[in-house]
């Protein structure tokens, strides 16, 4: 078994970050509320393979985060073939994960969407992590990747499963953003802020941004591959989650939010659609489009998703990081009930009114434990200062009841 030191040295060799030095042979060229249905999850064999080749934990003082970027040998054997042959030869090294078939979407998009941007917008969107002032990466281009199956579509482009061609081979999610569409939507500063925030975050329950680069029309984000996909697809499939499963997710969310707030980052758009699942089922916060770095902790912008807006935003008041406390309470309720607590599908104004009054009603068709009702009630307080601190939330009886193995940590 490889030692901790040898594994650390392998990560140091990863060409995603190398203090700005360019490896030999490297190329010299340079929030929606739509909720999709359930998607197919990876097979057990694929999950085992992903876990085996997951990058080691880069945070020595935290629990290991399984299922980050993934290293693979160069042989062209897919996961299914390896699973069947391994019964006959346990010593045989596993082949690389099959990243799927590329659908030509990038070329198709290139022909019909996106234009070159000029002037100040072009400068704002000339984003390249190889020239980043802090922790620069090697220089990357689209030609450095084998492109696999599509993982989804965003407002400004597509997301693909990719593998780095250079050794060690890593699997990532590559997200494309069309510059001209960003400019048309007038969100240049928001996109730049999102990237600047996410590139500096290191937490097992926050999706890692490894690097980014651009060409004439597009920006490319090199993201951690979340092997089990979108959490909302799981919620759509099952309708709701058990208290045990929900408690595990809420513990991870609270822990991640404590980390973010310690970095003076307010997320401001916590909802199931912005959460992903790692290959071992761990939660990953995956979208920082409405996040803000706010050392002063007082903001006025109305943002986020209606069902998750706190009273202070609805009432047009200043807000701080405790908007995320409120959202955590809404998320807990939605996990258990299958719908947000203040949702009124017939009237947006009614939703606003219910939020402002904290009109919290418990479902009559299912029984919730007294412990979880207590936690939700303490998070959904009209006065932000009255909401239970997240450091207390992770010690709440409902969290400890279903996360006994983490009780000492909490």
N, C-alpha and C positions, 0 to 999 in steps of 0.2 A: 504494500500500500504506500502511495506517495506520502512523503512527509509534508507538514504544513509549509516548511520552507521551500520545498521543491514546487509545490503548487503555487505558492506566492510568486516564485520566479517565473513560472509559466505565464501567470497573469501579467507580470512586468514585461514579458515579451510580446504581449498582444499589441498589434500595430494600430489599435484605435487611439491610444495615448502613448506618446514617447517623447514628451517634453519638447515637441516641436521639431524633432529631428526626422528627416525623411529617410525611410529605409531604402536600401539598395534595390533597384528595380522598380521603384514606385513611379507611377505616371507623373509627368510634370504639368499636365493640363489641370488647368484648374478644376356656435353651440346650438345646436338643434334640439328640439324636444321630440322629434320622431323616434319612436321606440320600435325597433325591428323585432322579428320573431326569433325563435330559438335556432341556433346553428349546431351542426354536428361537432361533438367533442373528440379530441384525439383518442386513439385506441390505447389500451393499457401498454402494449409493447412500445409504442411511440413515447408514451409518458416515461417509461423506464429508461429509454435511451436518452431522452432529453435530460432527465435527472442525472444520469451518469456523466453527461458531458456539460453539465451546468458550470458556469464560472464560479469559483470559490467566493466566499463572502468577503467583500472589500471593506467591511466595517468591523475591525477586530473587537470592538467593545459591544457588539450587538449579536443577536441570534443569527445563525447563518440564513441567508436568503437564497433558497433554491430556485433554479429555473431562470437565471439571468441569461446573458449571451452565451452561446453554446459552441464548444470546440468539437471538431470532427476530423477523423483521418481522411486521407485523400482518395481512398478506394471508393468505387461507385456502386456500393451495395446498399440497397434500401433497408429501412427498418424492419419491414415484414420478413424479408429474406433472412436477415440476421436472426430474428426471433426463432424461426423454424430450424436454422442450421445450428444454433447454439446448443441445442439438445445433444447433438452428436460431438461437439467439440467445445468444451467450456473454456479452453485456453485461447480460442480464436478471438481476436479483437473485434469489437463491433464495428459495423460499417456506419457511414454517415446517415443522418436522418434525411429522408426524401423530402425536399422542400416543395415538391409539387410542380405542376406544369404552368409555365408562364403563358398568359393569355394575350400578350401583345398590347396590353392596355396603355402602356406609356407611349408607344408609337402612335396608337390610335388617337390618344389625347393630343399629342404633339401636332397632329395635322389639323385639328379642329378647335383647339382652345389655347388660350394664352398668347400674349404678345410681349415684345420687349418693352421694358419700362426704362425711362430716362430720368435725368435730373436728380433731385434730392431723394425721390422714392427709390431710384436705382441704388443710391448709396446706402440708404436705410436697409435695403433688402439684400445687399451683398454680404451675406452671412456665411462665414467660413471658420470652423472651429480650429483650423490649423494656424490661424493668425490671432486666435483669442489671447487676450492678455493674461488670463489665468488658466493654467492646465491646458495648453494648446495640444492638439492632436496631430497626427501625421496628415498629409494632404490626401484628400479623398476625391474620387470622381465616380460617376455611375459605372464606369468600366471596371471598377474594382470588385464588382459583385456578380454572382450568379443569381439571377432573379427567378423566383419560384411562383407559387400560387398567390392570388390576390387575397388579402385579409379583410379588406373593406374599402369603402369610399368615404371621404370626408368632403366638406364643403369646397375645399380648394384643391383637391386632388385625390389620389389613390394611395393605399397602403399595401405593400407587398412583403411576403416572406422572402428573405434573401440570405445568401451565404457569402462571406468574404472569400475571394479567390486566393488571397495571400495566406500563408501559414502564420499562426494557427487559424484554421477555418472556424469562423463563428457564425452562428445564425442570429439574425436581427430582423426587426420589422422596419422597413424603409418607407417613410411617409413623404409624399410629394405635395408641394404647395405651389400653385401658380401665382407668380408675382403680380401679374396684371389684374387678377381677380382679387388679390389682397388689396391692391390699390383702389380698385373699383368699390370695394366694401369699406374703404377708409379705415383699415385696421392694421396699417403698417407698424405702428408703435406697439399695438397689442401683441402682434405676432413676435416682434423682436423681444418684447418683455417676457412673453411666454418662454421663448427659447433661452433667454438669459437666466431666467429663474430656474428652469428645469435642469439646465446643464450643471448647476452647482449643487443639486440635491443628491444625497446618498442615504437612502433608507430602504430596508427590505420591502416596505409596502408602498413605495413610490416608484413608478416606472422610470427606469434610468434612461437618460438621453446621453448616448456615448459620443456623439459628434454630429456635425452638420456641414453641408457644403452647398454650392449653388452653380447653376449655369445661366445662360442668357434669360431663360423664361421661368425657371423653377428653383425652389429651395428644397433640399432633401434632408430629412431628419433621420438619424440612425438611432432607433429606439430599441430598448429591451423587448425581446419577443415574449409575450404573455401566452404561454402554451394552451391554456384553456379558454382563451377568448374573453368575450364581453360578459360581465356579470349579469347584465340585464337580460341576456338571452336565457340564462339559468332561471332568473326570476320569472320570465315570461313562460318558460316551460312548466315550472312547478306552481306558479300562481303566488306562492309565498314560501318562506323558509321556516324551518323549525326554530325554536328558541335557541337550541344548542348551536346550530349553524349560524344563526344571526348573531349570537353573542360572540362567536369567534371572529366574525367579520367586524363587528363594532369595536372589539378590543383592538384589532389591527388598525382600523380607521382612527381610533382615538390616539393610539400610539404614534401613528404617522402625523396626525394633526399637531400633537404636542411638539414633534420634531420641527414641523413647518413653522409653527408659531415661534419656536425658539430661534428660527432664522428670520423672523419678522416677515414671514410669507403668509398672507391670508388667501385661502383658496377661492372662496366665494361662489363656487358652483358645484358643490357636492351633490351628486345624484347617481343613481345606478348606471346611467348611460356613460358616465365618466370613469367607471371602475372596471378593471380587468382582473383576470384570474391567472396567476402563475401556474406552472406545470404541476405543482403540488397542491393547487387549490388556494394558495394564499392570495389575499386581496392586494391589488396594485392601483394606486391613484394614477390615472393615465391621461388627464387632460388639465392643462393649466392655462386655458384660454382667458379666463376671467381672473386669474391670480394677480396679486399685486404685492410688491415688496414695500411694506409700509412701516418703517421704523417709528414713525409718529403715531401709528395705530389709529388714526382717525381719517375716515374716507366718506365721501358723499355720493359717489357714483352708484346709480341703480343698475344692478346687473344680476346675472344668475338666471335661474329657472323659476317661474312663477310659484309653483307648488312648494318650492324650498325657500322662498324669500322670507326673511324674518320681519317682525313688526317694525323695527327701526327703518328698514329699507322701504317697506310699504308706506310708512308715514313720512318718508323723505328726510329722516334724521341722519346724523352722522353715525357711522358704524365702525366697529373694530373687529378684532379676530373672533369675537364671540358670535358673529354671524355663523361661523363654522360649528359652534356648539349647537345652535338651533338646528342647522342642517343635519347634524348627527342625530338629533332627536327625531326629525322627520324621516331620516333614512331608516332608523330602527323600526319605526312604525310601519313604513312601507315594506320592509323585509318580512314582517310578521303578518301583515294584513293584505298586502298585495296592491295597495293604493296609498297615496299620501294622505295625511290626516285632515287637511283642510281643502282638499280638491272638491270643486263644484263644476261638473262638466257642462252645466247649462249656463253658467254665468261667471265670467272672469271677475266681475265686480263682487260677486258673492264670495269668491275665493279670497279676494283682498280683505273683505270685511271679516271673514272667519279668522284669517291670520291676525288681523289687528286686534280682534277680541280674544284670541287664543281659544277659539271655539273647538276644544278637543273632545271628541266623542269616541267611545270605545265600541268596537264592532259587537253586534249581538249574536252573530253566527259563529263566533269562535271564542275560546277562553284564553285569555292572556294571564300569565302569572302576576301576582302582586309585585314581585321584584321588578319585572320589566316595565310595568305601568309606573312604578315609582321613578325609575331612571328616565323614562320618556317625559314624565311630568316635570322632573327637575331640569331637563334640558330645554323644554318648551316653555320657558318663562318669558313674559312680555318684557320685563326689565333685564337687559343683557347682564347686568352685574349680579342678578339673582340666579343665573344659570349655573349649574354645578360645574366646577372646574374640571377639565379633562383629567388632571392628575388624580382627582377624586373619582371620576367616572370609571377609570380602569381598575379601581379598587371597589367598585360598587358590588353588592352581594350578587346581582344578576350576572355580572362579568365573572366573578370568582366561582360562582356555582357551575358554570359551563367551561371554565378554563382553569381547572384546578392545577394543571401542570405548570401554569404560569403564575400561580398565587404568590410565590416567593419573589418573582420578578416584579409583580405589581406592587 
